[in-house]
Amino acid sequence: MTGYRRLLGNHDFTALWIGQTISELGTRTSLFVFPLLAYALTGSALLAALVEAVHLLGMAAALLPAGVVADRVDRRAMMRWASAAGVLLYASLALAGWYDALTLPHLLTVALLTGAAAGVFAPAEMAAVRAVVPTEDLPTALSQQQARQHVAVLLGAPLGGALYGVARWLPFAADAVTFAVSWVLLGRIRADLRPPRSSTPRNPRRDLSAGLRFIADSPFFRVLTGWAACTNLVVNALFLVAVLRLIEAGFPPLQIALVEVAAGACGIAGAIVAPWLIDRVPTGRLTVAVAWSFVPLLVPMLFWNSPLVVAVALSVGLFLNPAGNAGIGSYRVAVTPTELQGRVQSASQFVSMSMLPLAPLLGGVLLESLGGPGAIAVLAVLTAVVALIPTLARSVRSVPRPVEWVVAA
């Protein structure tokens, strides 16, 4: 708990974390409402799914150029511009809803642009965290960020549903307020978040290539980036198949919601104990343990298809996830040169996200062609194959505990 106490006294990190916790909860609320509203406007499940896909597309498209910009300009100003865009975009939906003038093109435009704003914000935020948090506190800081994401997942859907039940425009008005709070708190950061001055003339193409080349030249970064992309594909396909099987079996929505609630609760619990685990287990071994954690838990899902079994299997698998992400993520940030923080973060996230659109396709094809047990069996094998990536990579497996790599960094 020492790390938590130190971070509590870190004014700049606290302002950043609180602002983004509130903002991320608002974003999850809106993302839950997007498909509901699109379906209500069009009656098309395809168009309802398109809204979230467009949001992800906007985020992915913005990441790489945002990484270049984050290594050139004041990261605080960059984050505030992104938050201000969120205020205006979500307020436009709330205003249109107030006047009963919501349309699908307006919804798609806001989804695309808010995704782009999130893509702009992400590399600037990670570079800011590196600037305001001492290296020894990075694992705790990233654990708190993991907790923030799980809290948003846990509360976003029920909050969005409740607000949407009162008025269609109300979730977007609430989200605009959360972005305004973030904008205010970002202004309270005192640290200088400008990147180091470069003595060479800036060239966008060369700057972008430098970030990609840094990843390509490092065995550790190559393995970690490829593993993250494959994990995103398989784990998201697994969650989709698990939920679709429950829907096909006719379980009530309230019971199916148990899966997401349990996953969120276990993720929060895992984030709380993450700094303790990271301090005591070598970071590389912890990463390998996380990679394998889902494999044995999928066995019960082969034989029993019930909300309780699915909730227990998937949430127990997620318990170690915050420690794994925060541990190896902290090491990655610590060993990335300061002048490359934005570009390396954005390039890694871009590659990782590139597989997300394929996850529903993979899950749907497996479920349709093999049935529930067959789809789970194939995904269990794929999960094991993906887990071999960090297991066989000495550059990842050999990363020591933070007490050793903090000194090196």
Buried (B, 14 or more C-beta within 10 A) or exposed (E): EEBBEBBEEBEBBBBBBBBBBBBBBBBBBBBBBBBBBBBEBBEEEEBBBBBBBBBBBBBBBBBBBBBBBBBBBBBBBBBBBBBBBBBEBBBBBBBBBBEEEBEBEBBBBBBBBBBBBBBBBBBBBBBBBBBBBEBBBBBBBBBBBBBBBBBBBBBBBBBBBEBBEEEBBBBBBBBBBBBBBBBEBBBBBEBEBEBEEEEEEEEEEEBBBBBBBBBEEBEBBBBBBBBBBBBBBBBBBBBBBBBBBBEEEEBEEEBBBBBBBBBBBBBBBBBBBBBBBBBEBBBBBBBBBBBBBBBEBBEBBBEEBBBEBBBBBBBBBBBBBBBBBBBBBBBBBBBBEEBBBBBBBBBBBBBBBBBBBBBBEBBBEBBEEBEBEEBBBBBBEBBBEBBEBBBEBEBBBEBBBBEEBBEEB
